[in-house]
Amino acid sequence: MIARFQLSTKSDMTDAYILDAIRTPRGKGKQGGSLYEVKPIDLLANLLEAMKERHQLDTTKVEDVIIATGEPVKEQGQDIAKSALIYSSWDDVTTGAQLHRYCAGGLDAVNLAAAKVASGFEDLVCAGGLESMSRLGMGASGGSQGDPWVNMKTGFISQGLGADMLATLDGISREELDAYALMSQQRAAQARDNGYFKSIVPVVDMNGVTILDHDELIRPDTKAEDLAKLQPSFKMFNDFGHGAVAKLKYPQLEHIRNVHTPGNSSGIVDGASLVMIGNETIAKDIGVEPRARIVSTALVGTEPTIMLAGPGPASEKALRKAGLSVDDIDLFELNEAFAAVVLRYQRQFNIPDEKINVNGGAIAMGHPIGATGAMILGTLLDELERRDLKRGLCTLCAGGGIGIATIIERV
């Protein structure tokens, strides 16, 4: 006999709450960075131990841990989520999974955790991301894009050149990009100096000695004239064939203006993030007060050559699913992969500076690929609480044209 079943409707779903959100500081993603000698598993284990200690958490209650990485190989390979659980003091009953969705991975892990809880299949799940860019470097996991024929057939180009294409198509000037980058640095420095980043958990060694307790990449002395002197970072891709591929997709582009530099692009850093998601019943059981409710989530695919336009349609989808408008959102947190991504998004939704990335972003603090999504969700929640505001929207672009968004509401 074939079993009958009925798909759940929204009214059948339970609410998924953010019970806590923590992260490591971001360390410079190179050999001289403070976290270079910290193994990826230790970055994650630090957060697992901190989450347990913060809530005197009975870890047998946590059913799964989902961790994203951008380079799931070598020290970050072989399901590092479960490896870190075994390595830590958590109970063996908790299982773990590793996830890869390019830059969207950290937020996608949280959204999957929320879906598990909302469906009723699981009650308590932790999720986040991890990236040791100093130890593995970008591109360590390889991929099909290393094949020239695949590149041509898929229209694959450098993300940085995609950002330059965005700026060219939208008529965004180098001066506008640098002005935004300067604001990101100033805001991040102010937030760090005033203790706004409540979600940071220091990275400590095996003896409990602090290795890093602050975001290391922020450059508070940055000046507009310093940014103006920096040379474009992605001109070589334009010259070495990626520009030709781009023009096949966008023949209207007679010339791509190379306007993104190290100063107005996201920095390379190390870091990890962890968010605890549960329903109301388990929150009472473990004695943790919910901080916010996951209202809606969205994933979209957009044109894969330019690949950075996903936050707009992802946000529209999340707003539509939630029955909300842009005006209902108090704060926006958009990953600053490149300055043009943010400026396009602001123009699309007419979002003023005072409502988006109010404590700076990845241009100032860096973008630890797999960890960033869950990191900026925590930053958003911290700031909603500090300002006593209600709703926030978190969104990222990602490789292949992926866009992701999550709307949260304080309870």
N, C-alpha and C positions, 0 to 999 in steps of 0.2 A: 504494500500500500504506500502511495506517495504521501508524505506528510504535507499538510497544508500550513502555510504561514502567511502572515500579513506584515508588510513593511511598516516600520514605525513612522508615525507622523510627528510633527513638532510637538504636539501636545503629549505624545507618549514619552518624549525625551526628558531626562532629568537635567538639571543645571550642572554645568562643570565650572568649578570655582578655582581661581588661583589662590592657593593657600600660602605660598611663599615663592620668591624669586631671588636668586642670588647669583653672583658671578665672581670670577677672579678679576684682579686688575688686568689691564692689557699691558704686556711687556713688549718692548721693541723686538720685532721679528728678525733679528740677525744675531750673529755670534756674540756681539757685545751686549745684547739685551739681558735684562735681569733674569728672564725665565728660560734662557737658552739651555742651562744645565738641568732644568726641571723636565723630567720625562712626561710625555703626554698623559700617561696613566696616573701620574702624581697630581697633575692639574685637576683631573676629574675626581680623584680620590679625596683631594682637599675639600671639594664641594660636597661630596657625599658625607664626609665626616662632619662638616659644618652643618649640613641640613639635619643630620641626626642629633647633633648636640643642641642646636637652636630650639628644638621642639621636644627634646627627650623622646625622640621618635622610636616607636616600636617598629623596626624596619620589616618585620614579618607582615605588616599591614600593606606595604608597598608591593603591588603586583608586577610592575614592569618599570624599567628605566630605558628610555629611548634617547640615544645620543647621535647627533649628526656630526659628520666630519667632511671637509672638502677634499681631503687626501686620505682615503681609508686603506692605507698600505703601511708596511713596515711597523713602526711603533704605534701607529694609529689603526692598524688592521686587525683582522680576526675578531670582530665583535668586541671592541674595546669597552663597550658598556658593561657587558657581563664580566670581562676580565677585571675591570676596575671594582666591580661589586665584590668579586672574590678577594681581590687585593685589599679591600677595605674591611672595616669591622661590621659591615651589614650582614644580615642573615642570608644563608644560602637559598632561602625560598624565593627571594626576589630574582626575577629573570631580567635579561637585558637584550637590547637590539641596537644595531648600528644602522644609520640612515644616511643617504646621500641625495641631496637635491640642490647641488651647487650652493650658492650663497643663501638660498631660501631654507636650507636644511634645519637650522636651529629653531626657526619659527614653525616650520612644518612638523618638527618633532613635538612641539607643544600642542599644535593643532590636532595631531593624531592622538596625543594623550587625552585631550579634551573630548575628542570623538569617542574614544573608548569609554570614558566616564559617562558622557551624555547618553550613550547607547544602553548603559546599564550592564555591559559585559564586564567591566572592571570598576572598582571604586576609588582606587588611589594609584596614581601613576606619576613618575617623575620624568622630565624630559628636558633636553637642552642640546648643547653642542660643545665641540672641542676642536682646537686647532693649535698646533705647534709649528708655526710657519718658519721659525728660526731653525728648527731641527730637520724638517722635511722639505721646505721650500715649496714654491708654487709649481704645479704640474708634476708632482712626484708620482701620481697614480697613472700618468700617461693618458691614453684614451684614443678613440678612433680619429679624432681631429688631427692626429699626427700624420695621417695619410693624406697626401696632396689631392688625390682623386676625391676622397670623402670631403675634404675642405671645399673643393670646387662644387661638388654636387649639393652640399648642404648650405653653401654660402657662409661658411664659418670664417670669422675674422676675430682679431684681438678685441677684447671688451673695451679697451682704452680707445681704440679707433672707432668703435661703436659710439662711445661717448662724444668723440669729436664730430661724428656724423650727426648726432642729436643736436649739438650746438650749432652746426652748420645749417641744418634743416630748419631749426627754430630761430635762427638769427641771434643767438646768444653770443655776446662778445667775450673776449678774454678778460676784459675789465670787470664784467659782471660776475664771471666765474671766480675771479680772485677776490672780489668784494665779499662774495658769499663765503669763500674759504676763510677769509680773515674773521668774519663774524663767527664761524664755527670755532676757531681757535680761541677767540675772546670769551665766548659763552662756555666752552669746556673748561677753560682756566678758572673762570668765576665759579662754576659749579663745583669743581674740585676743591677750590680754596674755601668755599662756604659749606662743604660737607653735604652737598645735595645727592651724591651717589651713595645712597643708603644700602644698596644691594651688594656693595663690594665686600668680599671676604678675603682677607690677606692670604697669600700663598706662604706656607710655612714648610720648613724642612722636617726631617724625621725627629728632630729634637725640639720641635715647636718654635724654632727661631724664625722670625719673619724674613722672607726673601724679598717680597714686594707687596706694598699695601696701597699703591696709587697707580693711576694710568700714566705710563711712562713716556708716551709719545707726544703729549701736549706741549706746544711751543708758545708759551704766553707772551714772549717778546716779539712774535711775528709782526712785521710791518708790511703795509701795502707795497712799498718800494722793493722789499725783499721778494715778495711773491712775483712782482712784475719782472724781475731779473731771471727767473727760472725758465729753462728751456723746455719745449714740448717733449713729453715722454714717449709719444706713440708715432712720431713721424717715420721712424724706420719701418713700421708695419705698413704705412701708406706707400712707402717707396719699394718695399720688398714683395709686393703682390697682393697684399690684403686690400689695398686701395682699389686695385682692378676688380677684385671679387665684389667689393662694395658697390662699385659703379655698375656692375652687371645687374644688381638688384635695384639700384637707385640711379638710373641713367640721367636723371635731372641734376645730379651732383657733378658739375663740371670740375669742381675743386673742393676737397675736404680740408677745412681749416683745422690745423693741429693746434688746439688751444688748451688741452689738459696737460698739466705738469705734476711733479711730485707735490706741489703745494695745494692744488685744488682737486686732487684725487685721494682716495682712501689710502691710509698707511698700512704697512705690513706689520702685523703684531701676533703675539701668542695670547691665548686665553681660553677660558671655559665658562659655561653657564649651566644653570640647573633651575628648573621651575617645578613646583609640586602642585599637581592638579587633582582635585577630589570632589566628591559630591557632598551634600550637606550632612548626610548621616555619618560618613567617615570623618568629616571635620569635627563633629561633636565627639566622636569616639576617641580621636587622638588629641582632642583638646586644642585645636588650632582654629582661630577665627579666620574665616575667609576674607581675603583682601579685595577681590574683584571677581566678576562673573565673565566668562567667555560668551559674548553675545552672538558673534558670527565669525566665520572664517571663509576664505576664498582662495582658490588657485586658478590661474589662467595661463594659457600659452599665447604669446604674441609673436610677431615677425622675428625669426631667429638670427638674422644677420646683424641688425642693429641691437637686438637682444635686451635692451635696457628700458623698454617702454612699458613693462608689465605692471608697475605699481598703480598706474591710473585705472586700467580696466579691472584689476584685482580689487581695488578700493571701491569702485562702482558696484562690483558684484557683492562685496561684503555689506555695503550700505543697503543695497536692494534687498538682500536676504534678511537684514535686520529691520527693514522698514524705516530706515533713517535717512537723513540728508546730510550733506557736508556741514551744514549749520548746526547739526546736533552734536558734532564732535568738538570737544573742548581743546584737545591737544593732538597733534599728529607727530609720529615718529617714523621718519623715512630714512633708510640706510643711505648714508652719503657715499655710495660707491664712487660717484663722480659728481662734481658740482652741477653739471648740466642736467643730471637726473632729477635733482631737487628743484631746480629752477623750472624745468618743464612741468613737474607735478604741481608746483605752486601756481603757475599760469593756468593749468588745466582746471583747477578747482578754485582759483582766486583765494588762495590761503595766505593770510598776512604773515610776515616774519615772526610776529609774536605768538603764533600758534603752532609753529613747526620746528622741531629739533631745537627746542629752547635751551638745552644744555649742551649744545654742540653735537658732533657726531663723528663718523668714521674718518672724515678729513682731518680732524684734530686728534682723535684717539686711536684710530686704526680699525681694521676690519678683519678679525680672525674668522675666516670664511664660515666654517660650520657652526661657530658659537654665536655669531652676531645677532641672528634673529631673536633668540631667547634673551640675549643681553639687552637689546634695545626695548624689548617688551618690559623687562624689569625696570629700565630707566624711565619708561613711560609711566608705569604704575607708581614708582617713587614720586614722580613729579605731580601726578594727579593727586596723590595724598598730600604732598607738601602744599599745594595750592588749594586743596579742598574742592577739586573739580570732579566731574562725574564720569565722562566718557573719553576714551582715547582710541586712536586707530594707529596700528603699527603695520608697516609694509616694506617690502624689499623687491628689487629686481634680481634676476638670477640668470645664469647661463642658459642658452638655448631659447631665450625669450620668455622664461618663466616669470610670472608675477605672483606674489602671495600677500595676503592681508589678514589681519585679525582685529576685531573690535572688542574692547573690554569696557566694563562698566563697574565702577566701585559699588560695593554693597554696604 
